[in-house]
């Protein structure tokens, strides 16, 4: 019989630690953090468009699709607009981050309930999931303004990091129990 596949517990632990460190930076520099994210997203989208154009020229003439060239040019334009209009970009990023937090909260609640028999502190993960969902709704529907949004994001990233650290130990415990079972 095959062993169940469980992602390594220490990978989840590292993710949690990285999120905690990121949250400390965001909480210390909320406005700069959101502006920095906006700039980087604009740059990444611009580079994606440039790579699309380079790829278009690298393909043989018979294999070139003009829709791919058009898409790459639009992507470059979108990257430039994002880079030049940081206010709009920060709003877009806030909404996308809110959607990410919504799914993260659902994931935490699900995992907290799945590991309820194996981890005595699973309720912390479920509570963190509920708080992530609340944060997501506030971000998506634009409740709050200015630096408060960045601080809110920092707190949510901190909670997500703590939940991932706790969840990693639950996975480690489950992995140890599975390892003791003979197949």
C-alpha positions as CSV (number, residue, x, y, z in Angstrom):
1,X,0.0,0.0,0.0
2,X,1.3,3.4,-0.9
3,X,2.0,6.0,1.8
4,X,0.0,9.2,1.7
5,X,1.8,12.1,0.2
6,X,2.3,14.9,2.7
7,X,4.2,18.1,1.9
8,X,7.3,18.4,4.1
9,X,6.5,20.0,7.4
10,X,9.6,22.1,7.4
11,X,8.6,23.7,4.1
12,X,5.5,25.0,5.7
13,X,7.6,26.2,8.7
14,X,9.9,28.2,6.4
15,X,6.9,29.8,4.7
16,X,5.5,30.8,8.1
17,X,8.8,32.3,9.2
18,X,9.2,34.2,6.0
19,X,5.7,35.7,6.4
20,X,6.5,36.7,10.0
21,X,9.7,38.5,8.8
22,X,7.8,40.2,6.0
23,X,5.0,41.3,8.4
24,X,7.6,42.9,10.6
25,X,9.0,44.9,7.7
26,X,5.5,45.9,6.5
27,X,4.5,47.0,10.1
28,X,7.6,49.2,10.3
29,X,7.2,50.7,6.8
30,X,3.5,50.4,5.8
31,X,3.4,53.1,3.1
32,X,6.7,52.1,1.5
33,X,5.8,48.5,1.5
34,X,2.6,49.1,-0.5
35,X,4.3,51.4,-2.9
36,X,7.2,49.0,-3.3
37,X,4.8,46.1,-4.1
38,X,3.0,48.3,-6.6
39,X,6.3,49.3,-8.3
40,X,7.5,45.7,-8.5
41,X,4.2,44.4,-9.9
42,X,4.4,47.1,-12.6
43,X,8.0,46.2,-13.4
44,X,7.2,42.5,-13.5
45,X,4.3,42.9,-15.8
46,X,6.4,45.2,-18.1
47,X,9.2,42.5,-18.2
48,X,6.6,39.9,-19.0
49,X,5.5,41.9,-22.0
50,X,9.1,42.4,-23.1
51,X,9.8,38.6,-22.8
52,X,6.7,38.0,-24.9
53,X,8.0,40.3,-27.7
54,X,11.5,38.6,-27.5
55,X,9.9,35.2,-27.7
56,X,7.8,36.4,-30.7
57,X,10.9,37.4,-32.6
58,X,12.7,34.1,-31.6
59,X,10.0,32.0,-33.3
60,X,10.2,31.2,-37.0
61,X,8.2,33.5,-39.2
62,X,5.7,30.8,-40.0
63,X,5.0,30.1,-36.3
64,X,4.5,33.7,-35.2
65,X,1.1,34.7,-34.0
66,X,0.1,38.3,-34.2
67,X,-2.3,37.9,-31.3
68,X,0.7,37.0,-29.1
69,X,2.6,40.1,-30.3
70,X,-0.5,42.2,-29.5
71,X,-0.9,40.6,-26.1
72,X,2.8,41.3,-25.3
73,X,2.4,45.0,-26.4
74,X,-0.7,45.4,-24.3
75,X,1.1,43.8,-21.3
76,X,4.0,46.3,-21.7
77,X,1.5,49.1,-21.8
78,X,-0.3,47.8,-18.8
79,X,3.0,47.5,-16.9
80,X,3.9,51.1,-17.8
81,X,0.5,52.4,-16.7
82,X,0.8,50.5,-13.4
83,X,4.3,51.9,-12.9
84,X,3.2,55.5,-13.6
85,X,-0.1,55.3,-11.7
86,X,0.8,53.9,-8.3
87,X,-2.5,54.9,-6.7
88,X,-4.5,52.7,-9.0
89,X,-1.9,49.9,-8.8
90,X,-2.1,49.9,-5.0
91,X,-5.9,49.6,-5.2
92,X,-5.6,46.7,-7.6
93,X,-3.0,45.0,-5.4
94,X,-5.1,45.5,-2.4
95,X,-8.1,43.8,-4.0
96,X,-5.9,40.9,-5.3
97,X,-4.3,40.6,-1.9
98,X,-7.8,40.5,-0.4
99,X,-8.8,37.6,-2.7
100,X,-5.6,35.8,-1.7
101,X,-6.4,36.3,2.0
102,X,-9.9,34.9,1.4
103,X,-8.6,31.7,0.0
104,X,-5.9,31.5,2.6
105,X,-8.5,31.9,5.3
106,X,-10.6,29.1,3.8
107,X,-7.4,26.9,3.6
108,X,-6.6,27.6,7.3
109,X,-10.1,26.7,8.4
110,X,-10.1,23.5,6.4
111,X,-6.7,22.4,7.6
112,X,-7.5,23.3,11.2
113,X,-10.6,21.1,11.0
114,X,-8.7,18.3,9.2
115,X,-6.0,18.1,11.9
116,X,-8.4,18.5,14.8
117,X,-7.6,15.0,16.1
118,X,-3.8,15.5,15.8
119,X,-3.2,19.0,17.1
120,X,-4.6,20.4,20.4
121,X,-4.2,24.0,19.3
122,X,-6.0,23.6,16.0
123,X,-8.5,26.2,17.1
124,X,-5.8,28.9,16.7
125,X,-5.5,28.0,13.0
126,X,-9.3,28.1,12.6
127,X,-9.4,31.5,14.3
128,X,-6.6,32.8,12.1
129,X,-8.5,31.5,9.1
130,X,-11.6,33.4,10.2
131,X,-9.6,36.6,10.8
132,X,-8.1,36.2,7.3
133,X,-11.5,36.0,5.8
134,X,-12.6,39.1,7.7
135,X,-9.5,40.9,6.5
136,X,-10.1,39.8,3.0
137,X,-13.6,41.1,2.9
138,X,-12.4,44.5,4.3
139,X,-9.7,44.7,1.7
140,X,-11.9,43.6,-1.2
141,X,-14.7,46.0,-0.4
142,X,-12.3,48.9,0.3
143,X,-13.1,49.4,3.9
144,X,-10.3,51.5,5.3
145,X,-7.9,53.9,3.6
146,X,-4.3,54.9,3.4
147,X,-1.7,53.5,5.7
148,X,-4.3,51.5,7.6
149,X,-4.6,49.1,4.7
150,X,-0.9,48.4,4.8
151,X,-0.9,47.9,8.6
152,X,-3.9,45.6,8.2
153,X,-2.0,43.6,5.5
154,X,1.0,43.4,7.8
155,X,-1.1,42.1,10.7
156,X,-2.8,39.6,8.5
157,X,0.6,38.4,7.1
158,X,1.8,38.0,10.7
159,X,-1.3,36.0,11.6
160,X,-0.9,33.8,8.5
161,X,2.8,33.3,9.4
162,X,1.9,32.2,12.9
163,X,-0.8,29.9,11.6
164,X,1.7,28.3,9.2
165,X,4.2,27.8,11.9
166,X,1.6,26.1,14.1
167,X,0.3,24.1,11.1
168,X,3.9,22.9,10.3
169,X,4.1,21.3,13.7
170,X,0.8,19.6,13.2
171,X,2.1,18.2,9.9
172,X,5.3,17.1,11.6
173,X,3.3,15.3,14.2
174,X,1.0,13.7,11.6
175,X,4.1,12.7,9.5
176,X,5.7,11.1,12.6
177,X,2.5,9.1,13.3
178,X,2.2,8.0,9.6
179,X,5.9,7.0,9.7
180,X,5.2,4.7,12.7
181,X,2.4,2.8,10.9
182,X,3.6,-0.3,9.2
183,X,2.5,-0.9,5.6
